[in-house]
Amino acid sequence: MGKDKEKKSKAKLPEHLQQRVDYVTCGDKLNYNVNTFTSASTFTAMGVDNSWDFRNFQDNFKIVINKLDKEVMEFDMIGVDPAIANALRRILIAEVPTMAIEHVFIVNNTSIIQDEVMAHRLGLVPLLVPPHLFDEKVAEEAPSEKNTVVFKLDVTCKRKPDGSLENDKVLSSQLVWLPAGSELPEETTCRFASGQAHLFAEPDAQAPRAVHSDILLAKLRPGQTIQLEAHATKGIGKQHAKWSPVATAWYRLQPEVHILQKISADSEVAQELMATCPGLFAADGENNLRANAARGHELVLEKLRRLMEQERFSSVVAYRKRKDHFIFTIESSGVLPPQELLAQALDILQEKARVLKEKL
C-alpha cells in the first residue's frame, strides 16, 4: 500500500495534459482550457493525486511587488487558485471599511444645485479619515464622537471691489472639520460627550479632510450661499460605492509566448512575426526565432493573436496565459495607501477562512 502511494505521488501527467492544467491557450477568436482542475480525483485513473498540498503551496506561493506609490500598487501573485485572486479583488472593492459622508443637513442653499444632488456629490468625496479610529454606526444608534465625523461647509459668493468674484467655486478644501461635533445638535441629534481633537494629536497626524482639495462641488454667483453640515460614518463598499476604498482593483493573467518548433529567423514566417510584433520576437545566437518575455510587449500581443488566424503562424507560435500567475493592480481612492488596503483585505480573507473552518 505504501509503495502504491509513493508511485502515485511521483506519477506525472503527460505534457499535453499538464499544459491544459497550467495554461489558458489564447486562440484567434476564443480562449481554450479556461477551467481549473481543482478536484483531487480528476486524474486518479492516471495515477496522479491532484489534491491540494499545503507544503507545495508554501514552496510555490510568492508575491512580487513591481510598482508602489501613494495611490497605485502593482504586484505579481504567483501560485494561487483564481478563486483566491478574485476573492481578494472583491474584498478590496466591497469589504475594506472607510469613512464617507452619509448624512447632510442643509441650512441654506441658494445655489442652482439641488439639495439632494449636493448631498450625493458630498457623499462621493473621498475623505482622509482613519477608519480604525471609529466604530461602525448601526441604524438605531445615535451619532456620537465614537462613530461620526462632522464637517461644515459655509460659503457665500461675493463680488470684490475690483469686479472679480470670491468663492464662485465651491471646492472640497472648504469642508471644515468640527472636532467638537455638530453645531446643530437639536436638528442632527449628534451630541459629542468629548471632542475628537485628541485622536489626531500626534505630530504626524493629519486632521480629517478631503483627500483631494480641488474637487468642484458647486459654482456660485454673487449673493448665492451654501451652508450645511455633513456627517461622515464608517461603512463598506458592499453598502454603497462611496465607501469603496479603491478606484478599481483588477488583475490579469501572466502572458507567455512559446515557440512550438524550431524555425530559422530568416524564414518568411519568422520575418513577418518580427516585423509585426517588434521586440516580442528576435533571432537567437543560432539564428533561430526566439520569443522574448511577453510582459512589456502587451501592445503587440493582440497583433499576434490576429496572425494566429493563419495556420502557418499558429503551428509555430503559441500564445498562453498562466492560470496561477496574476498581475494584480490596486488603485486607491486616496483614503488609505494601497499596501494598507492589501494588508486589510488579506486579514479579512483570513477571517473568512477561519469562520469557514469553524463551521465545517
C-alpha positions as CSV (number, residue, x, y, z in Angstrom):
1,M,0.0,0.0,0.0
2,G,2.8,2.4,0.9
3,K,4.6,1.6,-2.4
4,D,1.4,2.3,-4.4
5,K,1.1,5.6,-2.6
6,E,4.7,6.6,-3.3
7,K,4.2,5.7,-7.0
8,K,1.0,7.7,-7.2
9,S,2.7,10.8,-5.7
10,K,5.6,10.5,-8.2
11,A,3.4,10.0,-11.3
12,K,3.2,12.9,-13.7
13,L,0.7,14.0,-16.3
14,P,1.5,13.8,-20.0
15,E,2.9,17.0,-21.3
16,H,-0.3,17.9,-23.3
17,L,-2.5,17.4,-20.1
18,Q,-0.1,19.3,-17.9
19,Q,-0.3,22.2,-20.4
20,R,-4.1,22.2,-20.0
21,V,-3.7,22.3,-16.3
22,D,-1.2,25.2,-16.2
23,Y,-2.2,27.4,-19.1
24,V,-5.1,29.1,-20.8
25,T,-4.5,28.9,-24.6
26,C,-5.3,32.1,-26.5
27,G,-6.8,31.3,-29.9
28,D,-7.5,33.8,-32.7
29,K,-11.2,34.1,-31.6
30,L,-11.6,32.1,-28.4
31,N,-9.6,31.1,-25.3
32,Y,-9.2,27.4,-24.6
33,N,-8.6,25.4,-21.4
34,V,-10.0,28.1,-19.2
35,N,-11.2,25.8,-16.5
36,T,-9.2,25.0,-13.4
37,F,-8.7,21.4,-12.3
38,T,-9.3,21.5,-8.5
39,S,-10.9,18.2,-7.8
40,A,-8.5,15.7,-6.0
41,S,-9.8,12.8,-8.1
42,T,-9.6,14.5,-11.6
43,F,-6.5,12.4,-12.6
44,T,-7.0,9.3,-10.4
45,A,-7.3,7.0,-13.4
46,M,-3.8,8.1,-14.5
47,G,-2.3,7.5,-11.0
48,V,-1.9,11.2,-10.3
49,D,-3.1,12.7,-7.0
50,N,-4.5,16.1,-7.7
51,S,-5.3,17.0,-4.1
52,W,-4.2,20.4,-2.7
53,D,-1.0,20.2,-0.8
54,F,-0.1,22.8,1.8
55,R,3.7,22.3,1.6
56,N,3.6,22.6,-2.2
57,F,1.6,25.8,-1.7
58,Q,4.2,27.1,0.7
59,D,7.1,26.4,-1.7
60,N,5.4,28.0,-4.7
61,F,3.4,30.9,-3.4
62,K,5.0,34.3,-3.6
63,I,4.2,38.0,-4.0
64,V,6.5,40.2,-6.0
65,I,5.9,44.0,-5.8
66,N,6.5,45.7,-9.2
67,K,5.2,49.2,-8.5
68,L,4.3,51.1,-5.4
69,D,3.4,54.8,-4.8
70,K,0.8,56.7,-2.8
71,E,-2.1,55.6,-5.0
72,V,-1.2,52.6,-7.1
73,M,0.3,49.2,-6.3
74,E,1.1,46.5,-8.9
75,F,2.3,43.1,-7.8
76,D,2.6,39.6,-9.1
77,M,0.7,37.0,-7.0
78,I,2.0,33.5,-8.0
79,G,0.9,30.1,-7.0
80,V,-2.8,30.6,-6.1
81,D,-6.1,29.5,-7.5
82,P,-8.2,32.1,-9.4
83,A,-10.8,31.9,-6.8
84,I,-8.4,33.3,-4.2
85,A,-7.3,36.1,-6.5
86,N,-11.0,37.0,-7.3
87,A,-11.9,36.9,-3.6
88,L,-9.1,39.3,-2.8
89,R,-10.3,41.6,-5.6
90,R,-13.9,41.6,-4.3
91,I,-12.9,42.2,-0.7
92,L,-10.8,45.2,-1.8
93,I,-13.8,46.7,-3.7
94,A,-16.6,45.8,-1.2
95,E,-15.4,44.9,2.3
96,V,-12.5,47.1,3.4
97,P,-14.1,49.8,5.6
98,T,-13.6,53.6,5.1
99,M,-15.3,56.8,6.2
100,A,-17.7,58.7,3.9
101,I,-20.4,61.3,4.2
102,E,-23.7,59.7,5.0
103,H,-26.0,62.5,6.3
104,V,-26.1,66.1,5.0
105,F,-28.1,68.7,6.9
106,I,-28.8,71.7,4.6
107,V,-29.2,75.0,6.5
108,N,-29.2,77.3,3.5
109,N,-28.7,76.6,-0.2
110,T,-29.5,79.3,-2.8
111,S,-27.3,77.8,-5.5
112,I,-28.6,76.2,-8.6
113,I,-27.5,72.8,-7.2
114,Q,-30.5,70.9,-5.7
115,D,-30.1,69.8,-2.1
116,E,-30.2,66.1,-2.9
117,V,-27.6,66.5,-5.7
118,M,-25.3,68.4,-3.3
119,A,-25.7,65.6,-0.7
120,H,-24.9,63.0,-3.4
121,R,-21.8,64.9,-4.5
122,L,-20.6,65.3,-0.9
123,G,-21.0,61.5,-0.3
124,L,-18.7,60.7,-3.2
125,V,-15.8,62.9,-1.9
126,P,-13.0,60.6,-0.6
127,L,-12.2,61.5,3.0
128,L,-8.8,61.3,4.6
129,V,-10.1,59.9,7.9
130,P,-8.6,56.7,9.5
131,P,-11.5,54.3,9.8
132,H,-9.9,52.2,12.5
133,L,-10.4,55.1,15.0
134,F,-14.2,54.9,14.7
135,D,-16.9,52.3,15.3
136,E,-19.5,51.4,12.7
137,K,-22.8,53.2,13.4
138,V,-25.8,51.0,13.4
139,A,-29.2,52.3,12.2
140,E,-30.7,52.8,15.7
141,E,-27.6,54.3,17.3
142,A,-27.3,58.0,17.9
143,P,-24.4,59.8,16.3
144,S,-21.5,60.4,18.7
145,E,-17.8,61.1,18.8
146,K,-17.2,57.3,18.5
147,N,-19.0,56.8,15.2
148,T,-19.3,60.2,13.4
149,V,-17.0,62.8,12.0
150,V,-18.7,66.2,11.4
151,F,-17.8,68.7,8.6
152,K,-19.1,72.1,8.0
153,L,-19.5,73.9,4.7
154,D,-20.3,77.6,4.8
155,V,-19.6,79.5,1.6
156,T,-21.0,82.8,0.1
157,C,-20.1,84.2,-3.2
158,K,-19.2,87.9,-3.2
159,R,-18.1,90.4,-5.7
160,K,-14.8,92.1,-4.8
161,P,-14.2,95.9,-5.4
162,D,-12.1,95.1,-8.5
163,G,-15.0,93.2,-10.0
164,S,-13.6,89.7,-9.5
165,L,-15.6,87.0,-7.7
166,E,-14.8,85.5,-4.4
167,N,-15.9,81.9,-3.7
168,D,-17.5,81.5,-7.1
169,K,-16.2,77.9,-7.0
170,V,-17.1,75.7,-4.0
171,L,-14.2,73.2,-3.5
172,S,-13.8,70.2,-1.3
173,S,-11.0,72.0,0.5
174,Q,-13.7,74.3,2.0
175,L,-15.1,71.4,4.1
176,V,-14.1,72.3,7.7
177,W,-13.8,69.6,10.3
178,L,-15.6,70.2,13.6
179,P,-13.7,68.4,16.3
180,A,-16.3,69.4,18.9
181,G,-19.1,67.9,16.9
182,S,-22.3,69.3,15.4
183,E,-23.2,72.9,15.8
184,L,-26.9,71.9,15.2
185,P,-27.4,69.2,17.9
186,E,-31.2,69.7,18.1
187,E,-31.6,69.2,14.4
188,T,-29.0,66.5,13.9
189,T,-29.3,64.7,17.3
190,C,-25.5,64.5,17.2
191,R,-24.0,65.2,20.6
192,F,-20.4,64.6,21.5
193,A,-19.6,63.8,25.1
194,S,-16.0,64.7,24.3
195,G,-14.2,66.2,21.3
196,Q,-12.2,64.3,18.7
197,A,-9.1,66.5,18.7
198,H,-7.1,64.0,20.9
199,L,-7.5,61.4,18.2
200,F,-5.3,63.5,15.9
201,A,-2.9,65.0,18.4
202,E,0.2,63.0,17.2
203,P,2.8,65.2,15.5
204,D,2.4,63.3,12.1
205,A,-1.4,63.0,12.3
206,Q,-3.5,64.9,9.8
207,A,-6.8,66.5,10.7
208,P,-9.8,65.0,8.8
209,R,-10.2,66.5,5.4
210,A,-11.0,65.6,1.8
211,V,-8.3,63.6,0.1
212,H,-8.2,65.9,-2.9
213,S,-8.6,69.6,-2.2
214,D,-9.7,70.6,-5.7
215,I,-12.9,68.6,-6.2
216,L,-15.6,71.0,-7.6
217,L,-18.8,70.7,-5.6
218,A,-20.7,73.7,-7.0
219,K,-20.5,77.1,-8.7
220,L,-22.0,80.2,-7.2
221,R,-22.9,83.7,-8.4
222,P,-22.8,86.8,-6.2
223,G,-25.2,86.5,-3.3
224,Q,-25.7,82.8,-3.5
225,T,-24.9,80.7,-0.4
226,I,-24.4,77.1,0.6
227,Q,-24.5,76.4,4.4
228,L,-24.6,72.8,5.6
229,E,-23.3,70.2,8.0
230,A,-22.0,66.8,6.6
231,H,-21.7,63.8,8.9
232,A,-19.3,61.0,7.9
233,T,-19.7,57.5,9.2
234,K,-17.9,54.2,8.7
235,G,-19.1,51.7,6.1
236,I,-18.0,49.3,3.3
237,G,-18.4,49.3,-0.5
238,K,-21.0,46.5,-0.2
239,Q,-23.4,49.0,1.3
240,H,-22.6,51.8,-1.1
241,A,-19.9,52.6,-3.6
242,K,-18.9,55.8,-1.8
243,W,-17.3,53.6,0.9
244,S,-15.2,51.6,-1.5
245,P,-11.5,52.4,-0.8
246,V,-10.4,51.8,-4.4
247,A,-10.9,53.5,-7.7
248,T,-10.5,50.0,-9.0
249,A,-8.8,46.7,-8.2
250,W,-8.2,44.2,-11.0
251,Y,-5.9,41.5,-12.2
252,R,-4.8,39.8,-15.4
253,L,-3.0,36.6,-16.1
254,Q,0.7,36.4,-16.9
255,P,1.0,36.2,-20.7
256,E,3.6,33.9,-22.3
257,V,4.6,33.3,-25.9
258,H,6.1,29.8,-26.7
259,I,7.9,28.7,-29.9
260,L,6.4,25.3,-30.8
261,Q,9.0,24.3,-33.3
262,K,12.5,25.4,-34.3
263,I,12.4,27.8,-37.2
264,S,15.1,29.9,-38.9
265,A,15.0,33.6,-38.2
266,D,15.5,34.1,-41.9
267,S,12.3,32.3,-42.9
268,E,9.3,34.2,-44.2
269,V,7.1,33.4,-41.2
270,A,9.8,34.5,-38.7
271,Q,10.5,37.7,-40.6
272,E,6.8,38.6,-40.6
273,L,6.5,37.8,-36.9
274,M,9.4,40.0,-36.0
275,A,8.1,42.8,-38.3
276,T,4.6,42.7,-36.9
277,C,5.5,42.2,-33.3
278,P,8.7,44.2,-32.8
279,G,10.5,43.4,-29.6
280,L,8.5,40.3,-28.9
281,F,10.4,38.1,-31.3
282,A,14.1,38.1,-32.2
283,A,16.8,35.9,-33.5
284,D,18.9,33.8,-31.0
285,G,22.6,33.0,-31.2
286,E,22.0,30.2,-33.7
287,N,19.8,32.4,-35.9
288,N,16.6,30.7,-34.9
289,L,13.4,32.5,-33.9
290,R,13.2,33.3,-30.2
291,A,10.3,34.6,-28.2
292,N,11.1,37.3,-25.6
293,A,9.2,37.9,-22.4
294,A,5.6,38.9,-23.2
295,R,5.4,41.3,-20.3
296,G,6.3,44.7,-21.6
297,H,5.0,43.9,-25.1
298,E,1.3,43.9,-24.3
299,L,0.6,46.3,-27.2
300,V,1.6,43.8,-29.8
301,L,0.1,40.7,-28.3
302,E,-3.3,41.4,-29.9
303,K,-1.5,41.6,-33.3
304,L,0.0,38.2,-32.6
305,R,-3.5,36.8,-31.8
306,R,-4.7,38.1,-35.2
307,L,-1.8,36.5,-37.0
308,M,-2.6,33.2,-35.4
309,E,-5.8,33.0,-37.6
310,Q,-3.4,31.6,-40.2
311,E,-2.1,28.1,-39.7
312,R,1.4,28.9,-40.8
313,F,1.7,31.1,-37.7
314,S,-0.3,29.0,-35.2
315,S,1.8,26.0,-36.0
316,V,4.9,27.8,-35.0
317,V,3.9,30.1,-32.1
318,A,1.5,29.6,-29.1
319,Y,0.1,32.5,-27.0
320,R,-0.7,31.3,-23.5
321,K,-1.6,32.7,-20.1
322,R,-0.5,31.0,-16.8
323,K,-3.5,30.1,-14.7
324,D,-1.8,30.6,-11.3
325,H,0.2,33.8,-12.0
326,F,-1.8,37.0,-11.5
327,I,-0.7,40.6,-12.2
328,F,-2.7,42.5,-9.6
329,T,-3.3,46.2,-9.6
330,I,-4.8,48.2,-6.8
331,E,-5.7,51.9,-7.4
332,S,-6.6,53.5,-4.1
333,S,-9.0,56.4,-4.0
334,G,-6.5,58.0,-1.6
335,V,-8.3,57.2,1.7
336,L,-5.7,54.6,2.5
337,P,-2.3,53.7,1.0
338,P,-2.6,50.7,-1.4
339,Q,-0.3,48.5,0.7
340,E,-2.5,49.1,3.7
341,L,-5.6,48.1,1.6
342,L,-3.9,44.9,0.6
343,A,-3.0,44.1,4.2
344,Q,-6.5,44.7,5.4
345,A,-8.0,42.6,2.6
346,L,-5.7,39.7,3.4
347,D,-6.8,40.0,7.1
348,I,-10.5,39.9,6.1
349,L,-9.9,36.9,3.8
350,Q,-8.1,35.1,6.7
351,E,-11.0,35.8,9.0
352,K,-13.4,34.4,6.4
353,A,-11.3,31.2,6.2
354,R,-11.3,30.9,10.0
355,V,-15.1,31.2,10.2
356,L,-15.5,28.7,7.4
357,K,-13.2,26.2,9.2
358,E,-15.1,26.6,12.4
359,K,-18.4,25.8,10.6
360,L,-17.1,22.7,8.8
